[in-house]
């Protein structure tokens, strides 16, 4: 009964956690998408005006254009390419889910952030409840993985191995497996999808899973590349389970 109850609690926690992220993603998308569209239209008009008059601009006007351009880029609007690129939103569902995941995990790359008053206030409350929920989720998943450690340890103990050796081998096994699954293999995936070098993929994976999150490398941000649907959703899920692996290592 206790085991069934524990499994039910875990299932409800995992389901509730992902529902929380999905609802958060939907709200961020609803609050931010319209404002972003207006920003993109303004950036497109600014670019058009510049292309028509750039030979006649004074130094002061050129400097103002540069300031506006830098501000647009900081807000996630890149006025390059044709008009079809302006139709692509930074706040589609995949990006919004990814953003929600980086908020509760406290990574905070800084490349995507809410700019409307409603989005910023919602982000405060979303993080206020989401960060503790994330800690509970990681603790529970880490606990489940630690049960696998115990089973492995029990198996080795029955084979006549000493306890100190079992502890060392268990830690080594989960460390090596995690490095392979959460660092080495994803880096190959990022190398293919993002066009990064393998070392850049490793660097991004480590900076992300350590929650440092500099924001110098972020997935799905290159305007000249076509990404498959829900690419960033998959990356967000990789982050969440990668953090659970980190939590397990701390437990061990």
Backbone as CSV, one residue per row, in Angstrom:
resi,resn,N_x,N_y,N_z,CA_x,CA_y,CA_z,C_x,C_y,C_z
1,UNK,0.830,-1.210,0.000,0.000,0.000,0.000,0.862,1.258,0.000
2,UNK,1.888,1.249,0.857,2.788,2.414,0.948,3.476,2.670,-0.387
3,UNK,3.884,1.585,-1.063,4.562,1.722,-2.364,3.606,2.294,-3.409
4,UNK,2.358,1.783,-3.425,1.350,2.270,-4.378,1.028,3.733,-4.124
5,UNK,0.933,4.078,-2.820,0.652,5.466,-2.446,1.791,6.388,-2.884
6,UNK,3.029,5.925,-2.708,4.198,6.704,-3.124,4.240,6.911,-4.621
7,UNK,3.914,5.855,-5.363,3.893,5.963,-6.836,2.807,6.918,-7.303
8,UNK,1.642,6.849,-6.627,0.534,7.739,-6.984,0.911,9.191,-6.722
9,UNK,1.538,9.441,-5.573,1.981,10.799,-5.239,2.994,11.314,-6.257
10,UNK,3.914,10.437,-6.658,4.926,10.818,-7.656,4.267,11.142,-8.994
11,UNK,3.327,10.286,-9.405,2.619,10.496,-10.677,1.847,11.815,-10.657
12,UNK,1.180,12.091,-9.530,0.414,13.337,-9.403,1.338,14.554,-9.400
13,UNK,2.480,14.424,-8.728,3.453,15.522,-8.687,3.992,15.825,-10.076
14,UNK,4.389,14.779,-10.809,4.935,14.958,-12.167,3.874,15.571,-13.086
15,UNK,2.635,15.046,-12.998,1.538,15.561,-13.828,1.249,17.023,-13.476
16,UNK,1.175,17.323,-12.168,0.908,18.690,-11.722,2.006,19.654,-12.138
17,UNK,3.238,19.179,-12.074,4.388,20.006,-12.454,4.327,20.388,-13.928
18,UNK,4.065,19.402,-14.784,4.012,19.693,-16.218,2.774,20.508,-16.590
19,UNK,1.664,20.292,-15.885,0.466,21.120,-16.108,0.779,22.575,-15.740
20,UNK,1.505,22.763,-14.628,1.898,24.106,-14.188,2.737,24.804,-15.273
21,UNK,3.686,24.071,-15.858,4.516,24.632,-16.930,3.691,24.939,-18.185
22,UNK,2.785,24.042,-18.530,1.938,24.226,-19.714,1.031,25.444,-19.558
23,UNK,0.423,25.587,-18.380,-0.446,26.739,-18.121,0.384,28.027,-18.150
24,UNK,1.558,27.987,-17.518,2.446,29.151,-17.530,2.838,29.550,-18.939
25,UNK,3.180,28.554,-19.760,3.564,28.822,-21.157,2.413,29.470,-21.918
26,UNK,1.196,28.963,-21.711,0.016,29.505,-22.402,-0.252,30.953,-21.989
27,UNK,-0.094,31.253,-20.696,-0.336,32.619,-20.203,0.733,33.579,-20.725
28,UNK,2.004,33.173,-20.674,3.079,34.024,-21.208,2.858,34.307,-22.684
29,UNK,2.452,33.283,-23.420,2.197,33.443,-24.855,1.075,34.455,-25.092
30,UNK,-0.007,34.332,-24.317,-1.162,35.229,-24.478,-0.808,36.676,-24.119
31,UNK,0.014,36.851,-23.074,0.341,38.190,-22.598,1.381,38.908,-23.461
32,UNK,2.303,38.153,-24.049,3.461,38.770,-24.696,3.395,38.828,-26.224
33,UNK,2.600,37.968,-26.835,2.658,37.824,-28.298,2.227,39.094,-29.039
34,UNK,1.165,39.747,-28.571,0.663,40.948,-29.247,1.678,42.084,-29.175
35,UNK,2.248,42.282,-27.972,3.247,43.343,-27.784,4.474,43.087,-28.655
36,UNK,4.855,41.821,-28.764,6.015,41.470,-29.594,5.739,41.777,-31.072
37,UNK,4.503,41.505,-31.508,4.131,41.769,-32.905,4.259,43.256,-33.217
38,UNK,3.837,44.087,-32.272,3.933,45.545,-32.456,5.401,45.984,-32.524
39,UNK,6.238,45.375,-31.683,7.678,45.677,-31.698,8.303,45.306,-33.031
40,UNK,7.896,44.155,-33.563,8.453,43.697,-34.842,8.028,44.606,-35.989
41,UNK,6.779,45.074,-35.954,6.297,46.002,-36.976,7.076,47.315,-36.914
42,UNK,7.332,47.784,-35.683,8.097,49.026,-35.505,9.532,48.851,-36.000
43,UNK,10.112,47.679,-35.732,11.478,47.403,-36.187,11.545,47.324,-37.711
44,UNK,10.521,46.732,-38.327,10.471,46.623,-39.790,10.360,48.007,-40.431
45,UNK,9.538,48.881,-39.828,9.376,50.246,-40.335,10.678,51.045,-40.180
46,UNK,11.342,50.839,-39.044,12.624,51.507,-38.788,13.657,51.082,-39.834
47,UNK,13.687,49.793,-40.126,14.634,49.267,-41.116,14.337,49.838,-42.504
48,UNK,13.046,49.887,-42.859,12.632,50.402,-44.172,13.009,51.873,-44.325
49,UNK,12.761,52.649,-43.272,13.097,54.082,-43.302,14.606,54.291,-43.438
50,UNK,15.366,53.443,-42.760,16.823,53.547,-42.830,17.326,53.240,-44.243
51,UNK,16.803,52.171,-44.851,17.242,51.770,-46.191,16.913,52.831,-47.242
52,UNK,15.836,53.568,-47.013,15.435,54.595,-47.978,16.254,55.884,-47.829
53,UNK,16.712,56.176,-46.608,17.326,57.483,-46.357,18.745,57.425,-45.796
54,UNK,19.389,56.247,-45.776,20.661,56.130,-45.049,21.771,57.048,-45.597
55,UNK,21.692,57.415,-46.889,22.727,58.298,-47.453,22.569,59.742,-46.981
56,UNK,21.382,60.092,-46.462,21.109,61.474,-46.063,21.078,61.660,-44.546
57,UNK,21.336,60.600,-43.788,21.241,60.684,-42.333,22.419,61.450,-41.735
58,UNK,22.117,62.259,-40.729,23.176,62.961,-39.991,23.798,61.995,-38.984
59,UNK,24.882,62.405,-38.346,25.555,61.571,-37.343,24.611,61.271,-36.185
60,UNK,23.876,62.296,-35.734,22.935,62.131,-34.613,21.823,61.140,-34.969
61,UNK,21.309,61.230,-36.197,20.246,60.313,-36.643,20.766,58.883,-36.770
62,UNK,22.014,58.741,-37.232,22.630,57.423,-37.351,22.821,56.796,-35.963
63,UNK,23.259,57.601,-35.009,23.445,57.113,-33.641,22.109,56.705,-33.013
64,UNK,21.064,57.473,-33.295,19.730,57.131,-32.793,19.238,55.817,-33.394
65,UNK,19.521,55.625,-34.694,19.152,54.371,-35.357,19.873,53.195,-34.699
66,UNK,21.162,53.378,-34.399,21.937,52.311,-33.760,21.378,51.977,-32.377
67,UNK,20.988,52.997,-31.614,20.394,52.783,-30.292,19.086,52.002,-30.410
68,UNK,18.259,52.393,-31.375,16.979,51.701,-31.588,17.196,50.246,-32.006
69,UNK,18.218,50.047,-32.847,18.533,48.694,-33.319,19.003,47.809,-32.158
70,UNK,19.891,48.350,-31.321,20.396,47.594,-30.162,19.253,47.250,-29.212
71,UNK,18.352,48.212,-28.997,17.196,47.989,-28.109,16.289,46.895,-28.664
72,UNK,16.080,46.915,-29.983,15.243,45.892,-30.623,15.858,44.508,-30.456
73,UNK,17.166,44.393,-30.656,17.865,43.105,-30.520,17.812,42.609,-29.071
74,UNK,17.979,43.538,-28.115,17.890,43.168,-26.697,16.499,42.645,-26.330
75,UNK,15.497,43.119,-27.055,14.120,42.665,-26.830,13.772,41.424,-27.643
76,UNK,14.781,40.847,-28.308,14.557,39.610,-29.051,14.020,39.808,-30.454
77,UNK,14.079,41.037,-30.977,13.604,41.329,-32.338,14.825,41.555,-33.220
78,UNK,14.973,40.712,-34.253,16.134,40.801,-35.150,15.650,41.243,-36.533
79,UNK,15.783,42.531,-36.865,15.264,43.029,-38.146,16.149,42.649,-39.331
80,UNK,16.253,41.350,-39.587,17.022,40.857,-40.736,16.125,39.977,-41.590
81,UNK,16.515,39.816,-42.864,15.755,38.944,-43.761,14.496,39.614,-44.266
82,UNK,13.604,38.774,-44.828,12.373,39.323,-45.402,11.255,39.399,-44.366
83,UNK,10.092,39.863,-44.795,8.980,40.089,-43.872,8.443,38.798,-43.257
84,UNK,8.598,37.673,-43.945,8.084,36.394,-43.427,8.748,36.032,-42.096
85,UNK,10.020,36.459,-41.941,10.728,36.170,-40.693,10.153,36.953,-39.521
86,UNK,9.546,38.118,-39.822,8.934,38.916,-38.766,7.655,38.266,-38.255
87,UNK,7.077,37.364,-39.047,5.850,36.678,-38.637,6.144,35.594,-37.598
88,UNK,7.378,35.085,-37.572,7.732,34.049,-36.595,7.860,34.678,-35.217
89,UNK,7.193,34.078,-34.243,7.146,34.674,-32.907,8.140,34.030,-31.947
90,UNK,8.749,34.861,-31.112,9.571,34.349,-30.022,8.709,33.749,-28.920
91,UNK,7.412,34.063,-28.969,6.483,33.590,-27.944,5.503,32.569,-28.506
92,UNK,5.961,31.724,-29.445,5.116,30.581,-29.825,5.125,29.594,-28.653
93,UNK,4.343,28.523,-28.746,4.180,27.664,-27.570,5.490,27.002,-27.158
94,UNK,6.278,26.579,-28.134,7.542,25.909,-27.838,8.480,26.825,-27.066
95,UNK,8.617,28.073,-27.536,9.482,29.044,-26.861,8.947,29.418,-25.487
96,UNK,7.618,29.549,-25.380,6.999,29.919,-24.102,7.199,28.822,-23.059
97,UNK,7.075,27.558,-23.489,7.296,26.436,-22.567,8.755,26.411,-22.122
98,UNK,9.652,26.644,-23.065,11.087,26.690,-22.747,11.369,27.802,-21.736
99,UNK,10.760,28.957,-21.955,10.942,30.082,-21.038,10.421,29.735,-19.643
100,UNK,9.231,29.132,-19.582,8.643,28.745,-18.290,9.578,27.783,-17.548
101,UNK,10.178,26.839,-18.291,11.110,25.887,-17.691,12.360,26.559,-17.147
102,UNK,12.873,27.564,-17.872,14.084,28.258,-17.408,13.798,29.167,-16.221
103,UNK,12.539,29.600,-16.076,12.163,30.424,-14.916,12.157,29.576,-13.646
104,UNK,11.420,28.449,-13.674,11.292,27.631,-12.451,12.613,26.945,-12.086
105,UNK,13.464,26.691,-13.090,14.762,26.056,-12.817,15.832,27.083,-12.446
106,UNK,15.471,28.368,-12.468,16.340,29.513,-12.119,17.553,29.662,-13.038
107,UNK,17.501,29.109,-14.257,18.612,29.280,-15.209,18.634,30.721,-15.712
108,UNK,17.492,31.195,-16.227,17.356,32.581,-16.632,18.401,33.064,-17.619
109,UNK,18.361,32.574,-18.862,19.342,32.983,-19.872,19.328,34.492,-20.116
110,UNK,18.135,35.094,-20.086,18.030,36.533,-20.306,17.790,36.931,-21.747
111,UNK,17.801,35.951,-22.667,17.577,36.276,-24.080,16.089,36.443,-24.390
112,UNK,15.233,35.839,-23.577,13.787,35.992,-23.724,13.230,36.374,-22.361
113,UNK,12.473,37.452,-22.317,11.923,37.911,-21.047,10.636,38.684,-21.305
114,UNK,9.717,38.702,-20.335,8.454,39.432,-20.535,8.691,40.932,-20.524
115,UNK,8.005,41.622,-21.422,8.190,43.074,-21.527,6.927,43.846,-21.180
116,UNK,5.778,43.192,-21.167,4.536,43.864,-20.774,4.420,43.848,-19.252
117,UNK,3.670,44.798,-18.694,3.477,44.862,-17.235,2.791,43.590,-16.737
118,UNK,1.780,43.139,-17.496,1.061,41.918,-17.113,1.973,40.705,-17.104
119,UNK,2.828,40.596,-18.131,3.753,39.472,-18.235,4.780,39.471,-17.117
120,UNK,5.260,40.660,-16.749,6.263,40.765,-15.683,5.676,40.421,-14.318
121,UNK,4.446,40.919,-14.040,3.798,40.611,-12.762,3.466,39.125,-12.680
122,UNK,2.964,38.559,-13.792,2.668,37.123,-13.799,3.938,36.306,-13.587
123,UNK,5.049,36.762,-14.168,6.330,36.057,-14.035,6.765,35.997,-12.575
124,UNK,6.542,37.080,-11.830,6.898,37.118,-10.404,6.150,36.025,-9.645
125,UNK,4.824,35.954,-9.839,4.012,34.966,-9.113,4.257,33.549,-9.620
126,UNK,4.498,33.437,-10.937,4.793,32.127,-11.528,6.075,31.557,-10.935
127,UNK,7.098,32.401,-10.796,8.375,31.961,-10.219,8.240,31.712,-8.724
128,UNK,7.445,32.549,-8.041,7.261,32.450,-6.591,6.753,31.069,-6.178
129,UNK,5.810,30.537,-6.959,5.271,29.205,-6.657,5.978,28.107,-7.452
130,UNK,6.509,28.469,-8.622,7.119,27.479,-9.507,8.477,26.987,-9.033
131,UNK,9.284,27.867,-8.432,10.625,27.468,-7.970,10.545,26.433,-6.842
132,UNK,9.699,26.652,-5.789,9.543,25.587,-4.779,8.998,24.285,-5.365
133,UNK,8.043,24.413,-6.303,7.492,23.218,-6.956,8.585,22.471,-7.706
134,UNK,9.471,23.216,-8.365,10.587,22.612,-9.095,11.527,21.872,-8.152
135,UNK,11.795,22.468,-6.976,12.671,21.828,-5.984,12.061,20.512,-5.502
136,UNK,10.752,20.526,-5.219,10.050,19.306,-4.775,10.093,18.250,-5.875
137,UNK,9.856,18.681,-7.125,9.871,17.764,-8.267,11.249,17.112,-8.429
138,UNK,12.300,17.919,-8.378,13.659,17.388,-8.536,14.017,16.449,-7.384
139,UNK,13.578,16.813,-6.178,13.844,15.962,-5.022,13.179,14.599,-5.191
140,UNK,11.906,14.610,-5.658,11.166,13.355,-5.826,11.776,12.486,-6.931
141,UNK,12.123,13.109,-8.063,12.736,12.344,-9.153,14.096,11.814,-8.719
142,UNK,14.864,12.652,-7.994,16.154,12.212,-7.460,16.001,11.041,-6.506
143,UNK,14.921,11.078,-5.707,14.637,9.988,-4.760,14.332,8.691,-5.508
144,UNK,13.544,8.822,-6.602,13.222,7.639,-7.424,14.495,7.038,-8.015
145,UNK,15.382,7.895,-8.501,16.637,7.406,-9.076,17.535,6.784,-8.006
146,UNK,17.461,7.330,-6.779,18.279,6.768,-5.695,17.811,5.366,-5.315
147,UNK,16.516,5.077,-5.550,16.013,3.711,-5.314,16.679,2.728,-6.281
148,UNK,16.935,3.206,-7.510,17.665,2.375,-8.475,19.086,2.116,-7.981
149,UNK,19.669,3.132,-7.345,21.011,2.967,-6.761,20.999,1.877,-5.697
150,UNK,19.952,1.925,-4.861,19.855,0.934,-3.783,19.712,-0.478,-4.339
151,UNK,18.890,-0.600,-5.391,18.705,-1.920,-6.025,20.015,-2.424,-6.617
152,UNK,20.746,-1.521,-7.260,22.047,-1.896,-7.826,23.013,-2.302,-6.715
153,UNK,23.005,-1.520,-5.623,23.861,-1.832,-4.485,23.520,-3.171,-3.848
154,UNK,22.225,-3.448,-3.735,21.764,-4.721,-3.152,22.211,-5.896,-4.018
155,UNK,22.095,-5.713,-5.338,22.507,-6.762,-6.275,24.005,-7.054,-6.126
156,UNK,24.813,-5.983,-6.051,26.266,-6.154,-5.911,26.634,-6.757,-4.547
157,UNK,25.862,-6.374,-3.495,26.113,-6.902,-2.145,25.855,-8.401,-2.096
158,UNK,24.797,-8.822,-2.802,24.462,-10.256,-2.855,25.520,-11.050,-3.612
159,UNK,26.255,-10.346,-4.478,27.338,-11.007,-5.213,28.633,-11.080,-4.381
160,UNK,28.555,-10.559,-3.133,29.700,-10.671,-2.229,30.634,-9.476,-2.235
161,UNK,30.209,-8.352,-2.810,31.064,-7.167,-2.870,30.968,-6.372,-1.563
162,UNK,32.058,-5.729,-1.144,32.069,-4.950,0.093,31.312,-3.629,-0.087
163,UNK,30.780,-3.113,1.044,29.910,-1.929,0.997,30.632,-0.685,0.470
164,UNK,31.870,-0.476,0.896,32.622,0.701,0.427,32.825,0.674,-1.081
165,UNK,33.135,-0.512,-1.586,33.332,-0.684,-3.029,32.018,-0.473,-3.777
166,UNK,30.914,-0.957,-3.182,29.584,-0.796,-3.792,29.242,0.694,-3.918
167,UNK,29.482,1.462,-2.842,29.189,2.905,-2.869,29.986,3.610,-3.965
168,UNK,31.249,3.250,-4.069,32.117,3.867,-5.085,31.640,3.518,-6.503
169,UNK,31.342,2.222,-6.724,30.912,1.773,-8.054,29.546,2.351,-8.435
170,UNK,28.650,2.464,-7.448,27.316,3.049,-7.713,27.448,4.504,-8.140
171,UNK,28.247,5.264,-7.391,28.469,6.670,-7.740,29.116,6.790,-9.118
172,UNK,30.099,5.953,-9.377,30.802,5.969,-10.659,29.859,5.641,-11.815
173,UNK,28.992,4.646,-11.590,28.044,4.219,-12.633,27.084,5.352,-12.994
174,UNK,26.461,5.980,-11.972,25.484,7.035,-12.250,26.151,8.321,-12.735
175,UNK,27.378,8.553,-12.323,28.125,9.707,-12.826,28.443,9.523,-14.309
176,UNK,28.976,8.349,-14.660,29.348,8.062,-16.055,28.113,8.016,-16.957
177,UNK,27.039,7.350,-16.480,25.796,7.262,-17.270,25.205,8.643,-17.501
178,UNK,25.174,9.466,-16.432,24.623,10.820,-16.548,25.427,11.695,-17.485
179,UNK,26.747,11.606,-17.404,27.611,12.393,-18.300,27.342,12.013,-19.759
180,UNK,27.158,10.712,-19.991,26.871,10.245,-21.348,25.504,10.724,-21.824
181,UNK,24.467,10.515,-20.975,23.078,10.793,-21.373,22.762,12.286,-21.385
182,UNK,23.298,13.048,-20.418,22.903,14.449,-20.270,23.938,15.458,-20.779
183,UNK,25.159,15.004,-21.040,26.172,15.926,-21.561,26.690,15.526,-22.945
184,UNK,27.186,14.297,-23.072,27.850,13.883,-24.320,26.881,13.731,-25.497
185,UNK,25.808,12.952,-25.308,24.856,12.718,-26.409,24.080,13.980,-26.796
186,UNK,23.563,14.774,-25.829,22.896,16.023,-26.221,23.810,16.982,-26.976
187,UNK,25.106,16.957,-26.673,26.041,17.850,-27.357,26.164,17.514,-28.841
188,UNK,26.064,16.220,-29.162,26.038,15.797,-30.576,24.784,16.335,-31.249
189,UNK,23.664,16.232,-30.538,22.373,16.728,-31.028,22.441,18.240,-31.278
190,UNK,23.024,18.980,-30.341,23.148,20.434,-30.502,24.112,20.780,-31.639
191,UNK,25.139,19.973,-31.803,26.103,20.183,-32.888,25.400,20.093,-34.244
192,UNK,24.524,19.103,-34.386,23.800,18.905,-35.654,22.728,19.976,-35.847
193,UNK,21.941,20.240,-34.789,20.784,21.128,-34.902,21.172,22.602,-34.941
194,UNK,22.151,22.992,-34.132,22.510,24.403,-34.013,23.716,24.797,-34.869
195,UNK,24.491,23.777,-35.340,25.687,24.089,-36.113,26.862,24.507,-35.250
196,UNK,26.781,24.211,-33.940,27.893,24.515,-33.032,28.974,23.448,-33.170
197,UNK,30.144,23.747,-32.631,31.167,22.708,-32.521,30.794,21.815,-31.343
198,UNK,31.419,20.639,-31.260,31.092,19.714,-30.166,31.459,20.325,-28.814
199,UNK,32.572,21.047,-28.757,32.999,21.687,-27.498,31.998,22.757,-27.069
200,UNK,31.429,23.475,-28.041,30.400,24.479,-27.726,29.143,23.813,-27.184
201,UNK,28.802,22.626,-27.744,27.655,21.862,-27.249,27.855,21.419,-25.808
202,UNK,29.061,20.908,-25.510,29.406,20.492,-24.138,29.330,21.695,-23.195
203,UNK,29.885,22.814,-23.646,29.889,24.048,-22.853,28.457,24.489,-22.536
204,UNK,27.598,24.509,-23.572,26.195,24.911,-23.375,25.488,23.970,-22.404
205,UNK,25.687,22.662,-22.585,25.034,21.672,-21.724,25.441,21.854,-20.261
206,UNK,26.732,22.062,-20.034,27.209,22.221,-18.647,26.718,23.521,-18.038
207,UNK,26.823,24.637,-18.779,26.391,25.938,-18.263,24.897,25.924,-17.965
208,UNK,24.134,25.166,-18.751,22.687,25.059,-18.532,22.370,24.214,-17.309
209,UNK,22.913,22.989,-17.250,22.570,22.069,-16.159,23.147,22.509,-14.818
210,UNK,24.170,23.342,-14.850,24.710,23.899,-13.599,23.912,25.131,-13.166
211,UNK,22.918,25.516,-13.981,22.030,26.687,-13.795,22.790,28.010,-13.770
212,UNK,23.990,28.035,-14.350,24.724,29.309,-14.468,24.010,30.194,-15.493
213,UNK,23.739,29.624,-16.688,22.931,30.293,-17.700,23.422,31.662,-18.129
214,UNK,24.631,31.729,-18.710,25.160,33.010,-19.176,24.262,33.645,-20.250
215,UNK,23.719,32.813,-21.141,22.895,33.339,-22.232,23.675,33.609,-23.496
216,UNK,24.998,33.275,-23.496,25.793,33.469,-24.718,25.461,32.407,-25.767
217,UNK,25.080,31.212,-25.322,24.592,30.163,-26.222,23.197,29.754,-25.750
218,UNK,22.214,29.890,-26.643,20.835,29.502,-26.336,20.264,28.786,-27.551
219,UNK,19.520,27.708,-27.328,18.998,26.915,-28.446,17.854,27.652,-29.155
220,UNK,17.751,27.388,-30.456,16.618,27.868,-31.247,16.598,29.354,-31.522
221,UNK,17.764,30.021,-31.479,17.782,31.473,-31.637,18.401,31.952,-32.946
222,UNK,18.860,31.038,-33.789,19.531,31.458,-35.027,18.502,31.627,-36.144
223,UNK,18.403,32.858,-36.638,17.362,33.191,-37.622,17.577,32.499,-38.969
224,UNK,18.814,32.070,-39.266,19.096,31.437,-40.558,18.906,29.913,-40.518
225,UNK,18.413,29.375,-39.388,18.228,27.924,-39.271,16.761,27.583,-39.074
226,UNK,16.354,26.461,-39.656,14.979,25.972,-39.505,14.964,24.910,-38.420
227,UNK,14.203,25.141,-37.375,14.094,24.191,-36.270,12.764,23.441,-36.370
228,UNK,12.788,22.165,-35.960,11.543,21.399,-36.008,10.623,21.827,-34.860
229,UNK,9.329,21.594,-35.030,8.338,21.981,-34.019,8.656,21.336,-32.677
230,UNK,8.429,22.083,-31.631,8.614,21.618,-30.242,10.061,21.215,-29.933
231,UNK,10.994,21.773,-30.699,12.413,21.542,-30.434,12.779,22.032,-29.031
232,UNK,12.341,23.255,-28.715,12.692,23.837,-27.419,11.944,23.157,-26.270
233,UNK,10.777,22.577,-26.560,10.064,21.803,-25.530,10.904,20.599,-25.126
234,UNK,11.470,19.906,-26.117,12.334,18.746,-25.843,13.575,19.162,-25.051
235,UNK,14.134,20.322,-25.409,15.316,20.817,-24.682,14.941,21.142,-23.239
236,UNK,13.748,21.733,-23.037,13.282,22.055,-21.679,13.135,20.784,-20.842
237,UNK,12.592,19.716,-21.449,12.437,18.435,-20.736,13.808,17.842,-20.413
238,UNK,14.756,17.947,-21.363,16.135,17.500,-21.104,16.727,18.249,-19.912
239,UNK,16.486,19.557,-19.845,16.999,20.361,-18.727,16.437,19.867,-17.402
240,UNK,15.122,19.636,-17.366,14.467,19.246,-16.107,15.000,17.910,-15.591
241,UNK,15.150,16.932,-16.499,15.650,15.624,-16.057,17.163,15.651,-15.827
242,UNK,17.849,16.546,-16.531,19.273,16.738,-16.269,19.506,17.311,-14.881
243,UNK,18.640,18.243,-14.462,18.723,18.798,-13.114,18.407,17.744,-12.059
244,UNK,17.483,16.825,-12.405,17.170,15.723,-11.489,18.391,14.818,-11.314
245,UNK,19.133,14.608,-12.394,20.373,13.812,-12.313,21.391,14.499,-11.406
246,UNK,21.508,15.831,-11.521,22.404,16.600,-10.652,21.980,16.422,-9.187
247,UNK,20.646,16.483,-8.958,20.118,16.294,-7.595,20.475,14.911,-7.054
248,UNK,20.414,13.900,-7.919,20.771,12.539,-7.511,22.241,12.463,-7.094
249,UNK,23.116,13.122,-7.860,24.549,13.109,-7.527,24.793,13.746,-6.160
250,UNK,24.049,14.810,-5.842,24.167,15.432,-4.527,23.718,14.464,-3.429
251,UNK,22.613,13.730,-3.714,22.139,12.725,-2.747,23.178,11.644,-2.519
252,UNK,23.790,11.194,-3.617,24.802,10.130,-3.503,26.036,10.621,-2.745
